Amino acid sequence: MYNNLNHVAVILDGNKRWAKKNNLTNNHGYLKGFENIRNLVEYSLSLKISHLTLYTLSSENYNRSSINVIYKIIYDNFSKIFDELLIKKGVKIKIFGKRENLPSKIIEIFEKIENLSSQNNALNLHIAFNYGFKDEIKNIVKKIKENSININLEDEKEIELLFYLGQIPDPDILIRTGGYQRLSNFIMYQLTYTELFFTKTLWPDFTEKEFKSIVDDYLKINRKYGL
């Protein structure tokens, strides 16, 4: 039934609003959202989806005061949760976005997870952290200019290799939680023909039932390319 679904992308929005709604601290909101990533991976594994791409932190949000809360959650929980996904579930993890301004400890954690999971193949989990599409384009232009790279503009595969996600299939579905209906500078090259789904549900409250409902709605679409 789900063979036509290969790649799902999700913009995880609404952690702070969830915390405010429940009279909790932002730390509780981000932690609840962080834990729900594990749930989403479980849902995706159950549907035998090959690729799951998550927008966890935009480069625009990097300078917000809440970044230290996010760092602490990663320090305290990242290894435990993702080791479980790596060892028990066989998930391969790739984290993409700018790393130049991240703390060295965060970079070490990311690199360790990527290296340990490099041979896994149950699900490819791509995590956008400190990412922005405009930054990615600038980085590509800089790379071409500084390294005098010759690109065959008629070869789409050569172009794809310049992007963080490389040559993996474009997302079939993009889901954005939290109520806003915008792409927020997220992998826009790969979203050209992606089906967009927006839900008012705040990310920490997003459930397997809603995920599968969106997938079922997607499967009813007669997809066309062009106008």
KOLKOL-570093 format. One record per residue: residue number from 1; residue in three letters; chain; x, y, z of N, C-alpha, C, CB in turn. Coordinates in steps of 0.02 Angstrom, whole numbers. Glycine has a CB too. Example, Ala and Ser with C-alpha at 12.3 -4.5 7.8 and 13.67 -1.06 7.14 Angstrom:
2
TORMAR,1,ALA,A,660,-284,390,615,-225,390,660,-165,390,565,-224,452;
TORMAR,2,SER,A,642,-112,354,684,-53,357,645,2,394,704,-30,286;
//
This chain:
227
TORMAR,1,MET,A,41,-61,0,0,0,0,42,63,0,-46,1,60;
TORMAR,2,TYR,A,98,60,37,139,120,45,201,119,0,161,128,116;
TORMAR,3,ASN,A,201,75,-51,259,70,-94,272,133,-134,251,12,-141;
TORMAR,4,ASN,A,220,174,-144,227,236,-182,254,293,-140,161,255,-212;
TORMAR,5,LEU,A,269,280,-77,295,331,-33,367,315,-14,251,338,31;
TORMAR,6,ASN,A,413,356,-37,484,342,-27,518,390,20,519,343,-93;
TORMAR,7,HIS,A,496,454,19,531,506,56,481,555,87,581,543,10;
TORMAR,8,VAL,A,484,563,152,441,610,188,485,663,221,397,574,241;
TORMAR,9,ALA,A,467,726,213,502,781,247,453,813,296,529,834,196;
TORMAR,10,VAL,A,479,835,353,436,864,405,470,926,434,421,813,460;
TORMAR,11,ILE,A,432,981,437,454,1041,473,423,1037,543,432,1108,436;
TORMAR,12,LEU,A,466,1029,593,444,1018,662,433,1085,696,496,975,701;
TORMAR,13,ASP,A,371,1109,697,358,1176,722,306,1173,779,332,1222,666;
TORMAR,14,GLY,A,319,1213,831,269,1220,884,291,1200,953,210,1181,866;
TORMAR,15,ASN,A,355,1187,964,379,1166,1030,366,1218,1085,452,1150,1027;
TORMAR,16,LYS,A,385,1281,1071,377,1334,1121,304,1349,1134,414,1398,1099;
TORMAR,17,ARG,A,263,1348,1081,192,1361,1089,158,1305,1128,157,1370,1021;
TORMAR,18,TRP,A,182,1244,1118,157,1187,1156,172,1196,1230,187,1120,1131;
TORMAR,19,ALA,A,233,1219,1245,253,1230,1315,209,1284,1347,327,1249,1318;
TORMAR,20,LYS,A,198,1338,1311,157,1393,1337,85,1370,1348,158,1453,1289;
TORMAR,21,LYS,A,59,1333,1301,-10,1307,1305,-18,1262,1366,-27,1268,1242;
TORMAR,22,ASN,A,34,1226,1385,30,1178,1441,62,1206,1505,65,1113,1421;
TORMAR,23,ASN,A,75,1272,1505,104,1305,1564,170,1272,1586,54,1304,1621;
TORMAR,24,LEU,A,211,1256,1538,276,1225,1551,331,1270,1524,279,1154,1520;
TORMAR,25,THR,A,393,1254,1543,450,1292,1519,466,1274,1446,511,1281,1564;
TORMAR,26,ASN,A,503,1318,1414,526,1303,1346,567,1238,1344,566,1361,1317;
TORMAR,27,ASN,A,604,1226,1398,644,1165,1402,600,1103,1395,684,1163,1468;
TORMAR,28,HIS,A,542,1104,1430,495,1048,1425,469,1041,1354,437,1058,1475;
TORMAR,29,GLY,A,455,1097,1322,428,1095,1254,478,1065,1205,410,1164,1231;
TORMAR,30,TYR,A,540,1088,1208,591,1061,1163,606,988,1177,655,1103,1167;
TORMAR,31,LEU,A,607,970,1241,620,900,1259,564,855,1234,628,893,1335;
TORMAR,32,LYS,A,502,877,1242,445,838,1218,449,830,1142,378,871,1238;
TORMAR,33,GLY,A,467,885,1107,474,882,1035,531,837,1014,485,952,1007;
TORMAR,34,PHE,A,586,840,1051,644,798,1037,625,724,1043,702,815,1083;
TORMAR,35,GLU,A,589,707,1095,568,638,1105,520,615,1050,534,630,1174;
TORMAR,36,ASN,A,480,662,1023,433,643,971,467,627,905,383,699,961;
TORMAR,37,ILE,A,529,649,897,568,629,837,575,553,836,638,664,836;
TORMAR,38,ARG,A,590,525,894,596,452,898,531,418,877,615,431,969;
TORMAR,39,ASN,A,474,446,899,410,418,881,399,421,805,353,455,916;
TORMAR,40,LEU,A,417,478,775,408,485,703,451,435,665,425,557,682;
TORMAR,41,VAL,A,511,424,689,554,373,657,521,305,661,624,372,692;
TORMAR,42,GLU,A,491,289,719,456,225,726,398,220,676,429,217,799;
TORMAR,43,TYR,A,360,275,669,304,274,621,330,261,550,266,342,623;
TORMAR,44,SER,A,385,294,533,413,288,466,439,218,453,469,339,455;
TORMAR,45,LEU,A,470,189,503,495,120,497,437,72,485,534,100,559;
TORMAR,46,SER,A,381,84,520,324,39,514,294,41,443,271,57,565;
TORMAR,47,LEU,A,303,98,409,278,106,340,331,89,288,252,177,330;
TORMAR,48,LYS,A,390,70,312,447,52,268,466,109,222,429,-10,227;
TORMAR,49,ILE,A,464,170,248,486,229,212,563,229,209,459,295,245;
TORMAR,50,SER,A,591,246,153,664,244,144,699,305,172,681,236,71;
TORMAR,51,HIS,A,668,364,163,701,427,183,654,470,224,725,466,120;
TORMAR,52,LEU,A,679,496,279,643,543,322,688,603,334,621,510,389;
TORMAR,53,THR,A,665,662,313,705,723,321,670,772,367,719,757,252;
TORMAR,54,LEU,A,704,793,420,674,835,472,708,903,476,678,799,540;
TORMAR,55,TYR,A,667,955,481,692,1024,491,687,1039,565,651,1076,449;
TORMAR,56,THR,A,744,1034,599,744,1041,672,765,1111,696,789,990,703;
TORMAR,57,LEU,A,811,1143,659,834,1210,678,856,1248,616,892,1207,730;
TORMAR,58,SER,A,824,1305,604,843,1346,547,902,1391,565,783,1389,523;
TORMAR,59,SER,A,939,1412,515,995,1457,528,970,1525,553,1037,1467,463;
TORMAR,60,GLU,A,908,1544,535,879,1606,560,864,1603,635,815,1622,522;
TORMAR,61,ASN,A,848,1543,660,833,1535,731,894,1521,773,783,1480,740;
TORMAR,62,TYR,A,952,1515,741,1012,1495,777,1030,1544,833,1070,1488,729;
TORMAR,63,ASN,A,1019,1608,822,1040,1659,871,988,1673,924,1056,1722,835;
TORMAR,64,ARG,A,932,1637,925,882,1647,977,909,1622,1044,817,1611,960;
TORMAR,65,SER,A,881,1651,1097,904,1633,1165,893,1559,1181,869,1676,1216;
TORMAR,66,SER,A,844,1529,1147,827,1459,1161,880,1410,1136,760,1442,1131;
TORMAR,67,ILE,A,930,1434,1099,980,1389,1071,1017,1351,1126,1029,1427,1028;
TORMAR,68,ASN,A,1029,1384,1183,1064,1351,1238,1022,1294,1268,1082,1401,1293;
TORMAR,69,VAL,A,956,1303,1268,911,1250,1291,917,1190,1244,837,1275,1294;
TORMAR,70,ILE,A,919,1204,1179,925,1150,1129,991,1114,1137,918,1179,1057;
TORMAR,71,TYR,A,1045,1152,1148,1110,1121,1158,1109,1074,1218,1164,1174,1168;
TORMAR,72,LYS,A,1080,1097,1273,1078,1056,1334,1039,991,1322,1046,1095,1392;
TORMAR,73,ILE,A,984,996,1286,945,936,1272,986,887,1229,879,955,1234;
TORMAR,74,ILE,A,1023,913,1182,1066,870,1141,1120,837,1183,1098,911,1083;
TORMAR,75,TYR,A,1153,877,1227,1205,850,1270,1177,793,1313,1234,904,1314;
TORMAR,76,ASP,A,1117,804,1340,1089,757,1389,1053,697,1359,1042,794,1434;
TORMAR,77,ASN,A,1028,705,1297,982,654,1271,1001,626,1202,915,682,1267;
TORMAR,78,PHE,A,1039,663,1163,1049,645,1093,1079,574,1087,1095,695,1059;
TORMAR,79,SER,A,1134,563,1122,1168,499,1115,1124,440,1136,1232,499,1156;
TORMAR,80,LYS,A,1088,449,1191,1045,394,1216,990,376,1166,1014,414,1283;
TORMAR,81,ILE,A,954,427,1143,898,414,1097,923,388,1031,857,478,1087;
TORMAR,82,PHE,A,974,419,1003,996,399,937,1037,335,937,1037,454,906;
TORMAR,83,ASP,A,1070,319,993,1102,253,998,1049,199,993,1143,247,1064;
TORMAR,84,GLU,A,992,211,1024,937,163,1021,914,154,948,877,187,1064;
TORMAR,85,LEU,A,909,209,911,889,204,841,942,168,800,875,273,812;
TORMAR,86,LEU,A,1005,181,816,1059,151,777,1064,76,790,1125,185,794;
TORMAR,87,ILE,A,1066,58,854,1080,-11,872,1019,-56,863,1105,-15,944;
TORMAR,88,LYS,A,962,-33,888,902,-75,887,863,-71,821,856,-55,944;
TORMAR,89,LYS,A,866,-13,789,824,-2,731,861,0,664,786,61,739;
TORMAR,90,GLY,A,927,8,666,965,8,604,956,70,562,948,-51,563;
TORMAR,91,VAL,A,947,128,595,935,191,559,1002,224,542,892,239,602;
TORMAR,92,LYS,A,1008,248,481,1067,285,459,1052,360,466,1086,267,386;
TORMAR,93,ILE,A,1097,397,497,1084,467,513,1134,513,479,1085,479,589;
TORMAR,94,LYS,A,1108,564,446,1150,616,417,1123,683,441,1150,613,338;
TORMAR,95,ILE,A,1167,725,467,1147,791,492,1178,844,447,1170,801,567;
TORMAR,96,PHE,A,1136,888,420,1162,937,372,1143,1008,391,1137,921,302;
TORMAR,97,GLY,A,1185,1054,370,1178,1125,388,1247,1153,406,1129,1134,446;
TORMAR,98,LYS,A,1250,1215,423,1313,1248,440,1340,1221,507,1305,1324,444;
TORMAR,99,ARG,A,1404,1205,508,1435,1181,570,1489,1228,597,1465,1112,559;
TORMAR,100,GLU,A,1507,1278,556,1563,1321,574,1553,1356,642,1575,1373,520;
TORMAR,101,ASN,A,1491,1374,657,1478,1412,718,1447,1370,774,1434,1472,703;
TORMAR,102,LEU,A,1449,1304,766,1422,1260,819,1476,1245,870,1394,1195,788;
TORMAR,103,PRO,A,1457,1233,933,1506,1213,983,1540,1147,963,1473,1205,1053;
TORMAR,104,SER,A,1604,1140,980,1642,1081,960,1611,1017,987,1714,1087,983;
TORMAR,105,LYS,A,1581,1021,1047,1551,961,1077,1491,937,1036,1530,975,1150;
TORMAR,106,ILE,A,1453,985,1009,1395,968,967,1420,935,903,1353,1031,951;
TORMAR,107,ILE,A,1471,963,873,1499,935,811,1524,864,823,1556,979,784;
TORMAR,108,GLU,A,1557,853,879,1582,786,897,1526,736,902,1622,789,962;
TORMAR,109,ILE,A,1471,756,935,1413,712,942,1385,694,874,1358,745,986;
TORMAR,110,PHE,A,1377,745,831,1349,734,764,1394,686,724,1342,801,727;
TORMAR,111,GLU,A,1459,699,725,1505,658,686,1505,585,711,1575,687,689;
TORMAR,112,LYS,A,1501,577,777,1500,509,805,1439,471,782,1502,513,882;
TORMAR,113,ILE,A,1381,504,785,1318,472,764,1321,453,690,1258,519,778;
TORMAR,114,GLU,A,1346,499,649,1349,486,577,1396,427,562,1373,549,539;
TORMAR,115,ASN,A,1453,426,595,1502,373,583,1475,305,606,1568,389,618;
TORMAR,116,LEU,A,1444,303,664,1420,240,691,1363,211,650,1397,250,763;
TORMAR,117,SER,A,1325,255,617,1265,232,581,1277,224,506,1209,280,592;
TORMAR,118,SER,A,1338,236,484,1352,241,412,1334,178,372,1424,258,401;
TORMAR,119,GLN,A,1335,120,405,1321,57,370,1248,34,378,1368,3,394;
TORMAR,120,ASN,A,1208,72,416,1138,53,427,1096,66,365,1110,91,488;
TORMAR,121,ASN,A,1041,30,358,1000,39,298,925,30,308,1023,-10,246;
TORMAR,122,ALA,A,902,27,371,830,19,382,792,82,363,817,1,455;
TORMAR,123,LEU,A,821,140,377,791,205,362,847,256,359,738,225,415;
TORMAR,124,ASN,A,844,301,309,892,356,304,860,418,336,912,370,230;
TORMAR,125,LEU,A,887,438,394,861,495,431,907,555,418,855,480,507;
TORMAR,126,HIS,A,879,606,385,917,667,369,892,723,415,910,686,293;
TORMAR,127,ILE,A,937,752,454,917,803,503,948,870,484,939,782,574;
TORMAR,128,ALA,A,905,919,469,929,987,454,936,1025,520,880,1024,405;
TORMAR,129,PHE,A,998,1045,536,1012,1080,598,1056,1140,582,1047,1033,650;
TORMAR,130,ASN,A,1034,1199,602,1067,1262,584,1071,1266,507,1139,1266,615;
TORMAR,131,TYR,A,1014,1253,476,1009,1249,404,965,1305,376,983,1182,381;
TORMAR,132,GLY,A,983,1330,317,941,1375,278,955,1365,204,953,1449,300;
TORMAR,133,PHE,A,904,1364,164,913,1351,92,956,1406,60,846,1346,57;
TORMAR,134,LYS,A,944,1469,79,984,1523,50,1057,1516,69,957,1592,73;
TORMAR,135,ASP,A,1071,1495,130,1140,1482,150,1171,1426,109,1144,1465,226;
TORMAR,136,GLU,A,1130,1375,95,1155,1318,56,1173,1341,-14,1102,1263,53;
TORMAR,137,ILE,A,1132,1383,-45,1146,1409,-112,1211,1450,-111,1087,1452,-137;
TORMAR,138,LYS,A,1218,1493,-61,1280,1533,-55,1341,1488,-49,1276,1580,5;
TORMAR,139,ASN,A,1334,1434,-10,1389,1388,0,1407,1352,-65,1370,1336,53;
TORMAR,140,ILE,A,1357,1335,-105,1369,1302,-170,1406,1349,-217,1302,1279,-201;
TORMAR,141,VAL,A,1382,1411,-221,1414,1460,-265,1487,1472,-244,1374,1527,-265;
TORMAR,142,LYS,A,1497,1477,-178,1565,1487,-152,1610,1428,-169,1563,1498,-76;
TORMAR,143,LYS,A,1584,1368,-162,1622,1307,-176,1642,1305,-250,1581,1245,-158;
TORMAR,144,ILE,A,1595,1322,-294,1609,1321,-366,1662,1373,-383,1545,1334,-406;
TORMAR,145,LYS,A,1655,1432,-354,1700,1487,-369,1771,1473,-343,1674,1552,-338;
TORMAR,146,GLU,A,1776,1449,-281,1842,1440,-250,1879,1379,-279,1834,1432,-175;
TORMAR,147,ASN,A,1841,1330,-301,1873,1268,-326,1871,1261,-402,1840,1208,-294;
TORMAR,148,SER,A,1846,1314,-435,1842,1314,-508,1809,1250,-534,1912,1322,-539;
TORMAR,149,ILE,A,1753,1231,-503,1718,1171,-523,1679,1182,-587,1670,1148,-466;
TORMAR,150,ASN,A,1687,1137,-634,1650,1141,-697,1587,1097,-691,1694,1119,-757;
TORMAR,151,ILE,A,1530,1127,-699,1467,1090,-693,1432,1087,-761,1421,1124,-640;
TORMAR,152,ASN,A,1410,1028,-779,1369,1020,-839,1297,1037,-819,1375,947,-868;
TORMAR,153,LEU,A,1274,1095,-838,1208,1118,-817,1151,1077,-849,1199,1190,-835;
TORMAR,154,GLU,A,1169,1036,-898,1118,993,-929,1112,926,-892,1136,981,-1002;
TORMAR,155,ASP,A,1158,914,-846,1158,851,-808,1131,864,-738,1230,820,-805;
TORMAR,156,GLU,A,1069,845,-726,1036,858,-662,1072,823,-604,963,837,-664;
TORMAR,157,LYS,A,1100,764,-617,1134,727,-565,1196,764,-540,1153,657,-590;
TORMAR,158,GLU,A,1231,796,-585,1290,836,-565,1269,893,-520,1327,862,-626;
TORMAR,159,ILE,A,1214,925,-536,1188,980,-496,1167,956,-427,1129,1015,-532;
TORMAR,160,GLU,A,1132,899,-425,1107,872,-361,1164,859,-313,1068,808,-373;
TORMAR,161,LEU,A,1221,837,-339,1278,821,-295,1306,882,-259,1333,789,-336;
TORMAR,162,LEU,A,1289,941,-281,1312,1002,-248,1273,1016,-183,1306,1061,-295;
TORMAR,163,PHE,A,1214,985,-176,1171,998,-119,1184,948,-63,1098,995,-139;
TORMAR,164,TYR,A,1167,967,-1,1178,924,56,1145,855,47,1151,957,119;
TORMAR,165,LEU,A,1085,854,20,1049,791,14,1071,748,-45,975,804,9;
TORMAR,166,GLY,A,1111,777,-89,1139,738,-144,1086,711,-190,1180,682,-117;
TORMAR,167,GLN,A,1094,648,-209,1052,618,-262,996,575,-234,1095,577,-308;
TORMAR,168,ILE,A,977,584,-171,921,544,-146,856,570,-179,916,548,-68;
TORMAR,169,PRO,A,804,529,-182,741,552,-213,712,612,-177,690,494,-214;
TORMAR,170,ASP,A,682,657,-214,649,715,-184,592,692,-139,623,764,-238;
TORMAR,171,PRO,A,575,732,-88,519,712,-44,454,705,-83,511,764,12;
TORMAR,172,ASP,A,417,653,-68,350,645,-95,301,690,-58,327,571,-92;
TORMAR,173,ILE,A,313,695,7,269,733,52,312,780,94,228,686,98;
TORMAR,174,LEU,A,287,841,105,312,885,157,255,897,206,341,953,128;
TORMAR,175,ILE,A,267,884,270,219,898,322,248,955,365,203,835,365;
TORMAR,176,ARG,A,207,1006,377,227,1058,425,177,1060,481,234,1127,390;
TORMAR,177,THR,A,201,1051,542,157,1056,600,156,1128,625,181,1009,657;
TORMAR,178,GLY,A,110,1143,670,110,1208,704,66,1261,674,178,1233,706;
TORMAR,179,GLY,A,35,1249,615,-14,1295,589,8,1343,535,-41,1334,643;
TORMAR,180,TYR,A,73,1358,531,96,1405,480,102,1370,413,164,1435,500;
TORMAR,181,GLN,A,84,1406,360,85,1377,293,139,1410,250,15,1383,259;
TORMAR,182,ARG,A,200,1395,266,257,1421,228,314,1371,232,280,1490,256;
TORMAR,183,LEU,A,363,1378,187,418,1331,183,478,1350,226,440,1324,112;
TORMAR,184,SER,A,482,1414,246,533,1437,293,604,1419,273,519,1410,361;
TORMAR,185,ASN,A,621,1428,209,691,1422,187,717,1350,193,734,1469,228;
TORMAR,186,PHE,A,674,1301,179,691,1231,188,696,1194,122,640,1197,233;
TORMAR,187,ILE,A,752,1164,107,768,1122,49,723,1136,-12,761,1049,68;
TORMAR,188,MET,A,719,1199,-33,671,1217,-85,689,1189,-154,667,1292,-90;
TORMAR,189,TYR,A,751,1173,-166,768,1141,-230,736,1072,-236,845,1135,-237;
TORMAR,190,GLN,A,733,1036,-179,706,968,-180,630,966,-173,736,929,-123;
TORMAR,191,LEU,A,597,1022,-160,525,1023,-148,485,1044,-209,509,1068,-90;
TORMAR,192,THR,A,516,1043,-268,484,1069,-328,416,1039,-342,529,1057,-387;
TORMAR,193,TYR,A,410,973,-334,346,939,-348,320,900,-288,354,893,-408;
TORMAR,194,THR,A,344,918,-230,322,885,-169,250,906,-151,369,902,-111;
TORMAR,195,GLU,A,211,857,-126,143,872,-103,148,901,-32,99,808,-104;
TORMAR,196,LEU,A,116,959,-21,122,995,42,62,983,87,131,1070,30;
TORMAR,197,PHE,A,75,968,150,22,958,199,38,1000,261,15,883,218;
TORMAR,198,PHE,A,-11,1042,281,-3,1084,339,-54,1065,393,-10,1159,320;
TORMAR,199,THR,A,-31,1059,454,-76,1041,509,-67,1091,566,-62,970,534;
TORMAR,200,LYS,A,-122,1106,600,-120,1152,657,-92,1118,720,-190,1179,672;
TORMAR,201,THR,A,-86,1053,718,-59,1016,775,12,1040,791,-60,940,762;
TORMAR,202,LEU,A,25,1057,854,92,1076,875,136,1013,875,92,1110,945;
TORMAR,203,TRP,A,199,1021,857,242,963,846,241,912,903,312,986,834;
TORMAR,204,PRO,A,247,931,966,248,880,1020,184,839,1023,259,914,1086;
TORMAR,205,ASP,A,129,864,995,65,828,996,53,787,932,8,876,1006;
TORMAR,206,PHE,A,98,789,885,89,755,822,94,679,833,141,778,769;
TORMAR,207,THR,A,44,642,810,38,571,826,44,527,764,-27,558,861;
TORMAR,208,GLU,A,51,463,777,52,413,724,-14,414,685,65,343,752;
TORMAR,209,LYS,A,-69,423,720,-135,424,687,-138,480,635,-191,432,738;
TORMAR,210,GLU,A,-115,540,654,-117,596,607,-67,586,550,-102,662,643;
TORMAR,211,PHE,A,-9,559,565,41,545,514,13,497,461,105,516,546;
TORMAR,212,LYS,A,-17,444,484,-44,394,437,-105,422,399,-64,330,474;
TORMAR,213,SER,A,-143,467,430,-199,499,396,-174,542,338,-240,541,445;
TORMAR,214,ILE,A,-119,578,349,-90,619,296,-63,575,241,-33,664,325;
TORMAR,215,VAL,A,-30,521,259,-4,474,209,-61,445,167,35,417,244;
TORMAR,216,ASP,A,-116,427,200,-174,401,163,-202,453,114,-229,378,212;
TORMAR,217,ASP,A,-204,516,136,-228,569,91,-180,578,32,-234,637,130;
TORMAR,218,TYR,A,-116,572,45,-66,577,-9,-77,522,-61,5,573,20;
TORMAR,219,LEU,A,-90,462,-38,-97,405,-84,-158,411,-129,-101,341,-45;
TORMAR,220,LYS,A,-204,456,-112,-263,467,-154,-250,517,-210,-322,491,-111;
TORMAR,221,ILE,A,-192,551,-207,-177,603,-255,-152,574,-321,-125,652,-227;
TORMAR,222,ASN,A,-179,597,-376,-153,579,-441,-99,629,-459,-210,578,-495;
TORMAR,223,ARG,A,-37,612,-444,18,660,-450,34,676,-523,81,633,-415;
TORMAR,224,LYS,A,43,740,-537,60,764,-602,119,811,-596,0,798,-636;
TORMAR,225,TYR,A,158,817,-649,216,861,-650,207,914,-702,280,821,-663;
TORMAR,226,GLY,A,216,976,-682,200,1033,-724,138,1067,-697,188,1012,-798;
TORMAR,227,LEU,A,107,1109,-736,47,1145,-713,-13,1098,-711,32,1204,-759;
//
